[in-house]
Each structure stands twice: as C-alpha cells, then as structure tokens.
C-alpha cells in the first residue's frame, strides 16, 4: 500500500507536544493508520527575519528541536518564506546561525522558501539544505506550477491549495514531476479568496519589522482568523 507522507507544523511552537507525541508514534504504531508516515516537521523560531506565511511564536531551543527529530528520523524544515527580502536581509545573524545548525543535523534538513534572492543565497552558502518552493507563491495556474516543478533548485514544490483537485491536469505530470509535488491540506482560506498573496505579504512585512496593521481578510468568516 502506498504511504501518505505528512508534513506537520509547529517545529518550535509545539516542541513540548512533539516530545510527548513522537514516543507514542514510535511505541504504539497500532494506534495510527499504517499508510501514514511523518516526513517532516516545519516552522521557525519567534523573531525570524526570513520568516513568512504565518507569524511564528516558537521559543524552543534549536539544539533540543534538532536532537528530538534526529532521534526519530524525521526531517526538520525551516519556514523561511518571506517574499520581500533584500540583499541587506541576507546577512541576518539569527537566520544564518539557524541554517548552520540545520545543515549539520543527522537527518537532512530543508528550507521552505519564497524569495529567489534567498534561494540563490542558500544554494551557495548552505548547499546541504534541500529547498521547498513555498505555497506562499500562490501558484494557482497549472502552467506556473509546471514551470516551478522544472526548476532544479527545488526538491519539492507546494502549489496553492486550489490546484489540489485538478486531478486530470495533475495526472499529466511526469513521474519525476509528481514526486516533487506536496499538497497543502486543511486550508482555512476560502476557495474564492483573492487576497491570499496580500495576506502573506502582510506577514512578511511584519517579520521585517514594519509597524503595520493586520491584513483585513475579506473571505467569509475571515474575521474569525
């Protein structure tokens, strides 16, 4: 039976939870579907300049986090999907130190990235980190997804969730392209939302220190978060 590979959130924010959950996952596999596995856990510590997508609040110690995932053979991924980075931001000490530590983990670690500037920087400075094209690019056009899948710098690509059910089009991908696709599941955003990219950019600006109001979501029930 094929195995569904899940990528779980809250690498730093939910560290205490994973300390309790992962031993159960290992010791009581009969409690879980045998066709499910954990491929990675992703996130970024609080105050990460390169962060984007969603604001991070995790404060767990980086070495503790990596030690836990190494113990259970799970890949760690840094969510560095800020879309508005400039050259000066690449010198950020905290984010570079994180990349140094993640590159040395026993299990290969990755970075979820949006900025092409950051892609080039990471490939040059931290070549042992694999890269994932972030869903914050909002790739809703299938042609754009195909183009992204054929970029050699990315090991995986996460399209916008609105392509998830484009079964016929996805079926036309080569096996090599299919192997690179990761789907965003359980998305809270309304399928007709037209301001998704603006929402992500709002978070990017806040992570860069801009004092701006929250993005006003226009989706139905968006006021509830």
MOGI-V395790 format. One line per field, one symbol per residue. psi: psi as a letter, one per 20 degrees, with the letter a starting at -180 (. if undefined). burial: 1 if it has 9 or more other ideal C-beta (glycine too) atoms within 8 Angstrom, else 0. Layout:
BEGIN
psi = ???
burial = ???
END
This chain:
BEGIN
psi = pqppoqoqrkghhkghghhhghhghghmhiiqpijqrohrpraqrpkohiqafqpqjpjqpghgghgghghjkppqppnmkpikqrghhijpgghhhghgghhjqgppqrpoqgphghghgghghmiipqqppqiiilniphghggghhjohiphqporqiiihjmggghiiqrhgghiipppoqkpiqqhjpjkghhghhghggghjjpnqrqpnpjqpjhij.
burial = 000000101111111001100101100000000001010111111001111110010101010111011101011111111111100011010111011111101010111111101110111001001111111111100001110110100101111110110000010010001101110100000000101100111111111100000010101001000
END
